[in-house]
Amino acid sequence: MASKYFDLTGDIVEFTRAHCPIVLSAVVGGVGLYFLRRYFAGGVCRSPARLDGKTVIITGANTGIGKETARDLAARGARVILACRDLTKAKTAAAEIRKSTGNGNVVIEQLDLASLASVRTFATIINEREPKVDILVNNAGVMMCPNWKTEDGFEMQFGTNHLGHFLLTNLLLDKLKKSAPSRVVIVSARLYDGGKINFDDINAERSYSPFGAYCQSKLANVLFMRELARRLEGTGVTANALHPGVMNTELGRHVFTTYGWRALLMAPVVAIYYLFWKSVKQGAQTTIHLAVEKDLETTSGLYFSDCMPCDLYPVGKDEATAKRLWQLSEEMVGLKE
């Protein structure tokens, strides 16, 4: 047995000597890839803050970074409300979170952001039942779906990602103000800078681009955050937005439905991204950071990535567009006649 071990060791040494450049390149490449993955994993929320006695609402919390955020905040002692469209998945997620955290105060409520009626029903339940809401995490979203419409006839991505959350937040504002200091955390995306609010065709009735509509909705998230923060000055309620990073979650589930065989052309790009994708746990860190970090209690109107504030591109700081979008959104969801 010993002789075989030494024979194998000798073979390895000889191979290494004979192929030194190749072996060296492989080692350097492997080490480099490891550190690149560590770099792209991004920041980590290191706050030890407890949330005992706090109530948190997280939209789309049955999967992905929403579920991971719910798990983390439940582990900190919060009462966590999973606001989800699919109650079957929500029940499963809630049971898993209760078991893994030991926190039995994890509940579910149905919320379909593509239905204004559903949003109003959910808000009524929360306002009547919950004594307070300390943290609202607007996390749910849809990406690059076909040219679908919401129940109310809005383009699906703008309607779900922006209008549903816009109405929800406004209907819960009084509760948030009474619960101050409280926080609104809005999950946007880095692609906001490629967006444009198409006021002349907001529902993409004349022309629809799945990618363009997604970028528009993410820009709307940022502009909503900016105007919301401005309007909430002095109330004790803060509003901030974030880019979670690139990861493999259910958010991309509609890409093949939308693009069909053309999605295969994206394979090389996806393969490169795959090397640097964040895990779901890593992707949830900035959301968690904005929800719990004590030093951010009075921070408002900022955009974060990897747990750090980032400068917004000019399109995300356009105050005139933000105000115009707010007014249009009020009309579309029925807050202003």
Number of C-alpha atoms within 10 A of each C-alpha: 6 7 8 9 10 11 12 12 12 12 12 12 13 12 12 14 11 11 11 13 11 11 14 12 11 12 12 12 12 12 12 12 14 13 12 13 15 13 11 16 21 18 17 17 17 12 12 10 13 15 18 13 11 19 24 24 24 23 25 25 29 27 20 21 27 26 25 23 27 31 24 17 25 28 20 18 21 23 24 27 23 27 27 23 20 14 16 10 14 23 18 12 22 24 14 14 24 17 11 12 16 13 18 15 15 24 16 19 19 17 25 23 31 27 19 24 16 18 21 18 16 20 19 14 11 19 18 10 9 11 11 22 25 24 26 24 28 28 23 28 25 18 22 23 22 18 17 12 17 18 16 14 12 20 22 30 31 28 29 24 26 28 27 28 25 24 22 22 20 15 19 19 18 14 20 25 19 16 19 18 15 25 28 25 24 26 27 29 22 16 16 24 17 15 19 18 21 12 12 9 11 17 20 20 11 8 9 14 13 21 16 19 26 25 26 24 30 31 27 28 28 29 28 28 29 24 22 24 21 15 13 16 14 10 14 17 26 29 28 28 29 26 23 24 22 19 21 15 13 13 16 13 14 16 17 15 12 15 15 10 10 11 13 12 10 10 11 10 10 13 11 10 14 13 13 18 19 21 16 21 18 22 29 27 26 26 29 24 22 27 25 21 16 13 9 14 17 15 15 23 19 19 24 21 21 23 23 15 13 13 11 15 11 9 18 24 15 13 15 11 19 24 16 15 19 19 13 15 21 17 12 17 17 11 12 10 7
